[in-house]
Amino acid sequence: MSFAVVSQINWLAIVIATLPTMVLGFVYFGLVFGKTYAAILGRPFDPKAKPAPIFIAGPLVCTLVTNIANAMIMKALGITSIGDAVSFGVLVGVGYLVATMTNVAINPNMPHPLRYAMLNAPYFLVINVIACVILAAM
């Protein structure tokens, strides 16, 4: 694969594919599983606490980078159909995102690494599939 693919990808699609990350992250980790997430991290749950800017900007930038890579690989592989995008999103989601996130969670500083992985895995998988579908659709 040539990095010439960079000039052929749809940058607007990448930005649009990145936006659901913030909305779904807020709903998933804040509203639906906020208390569970805090417990898994060994912290008290405070729904009124404002997150530090890094906890907003960091995931946004990381997802943007992931979506750039997804777009480049999808372009190089000629993935344009929704079905192929879903398959690719699941493959990358499980094979890279979930596996890497689980590997990072397994360390002495994480009080409940497997619970952390089980809570985070669906989020990473779903946002990656959504992003890949958006990338293919645009």
Secondary structure, 3 states (H helix, E strand, C coil): CCHHHHHHCCHHHHHHHHHHHHHHHHHHHHHHCHHHHHHHHCCCCCCCCCCCCHHHHHHHHHHHHHHHHHHHHHHHHCCCCHHHHHHHHHHHHHHHHHHHHHHHHCCCCCCCHHHHHHHHHHHHHHHHHHHHHHHHHC
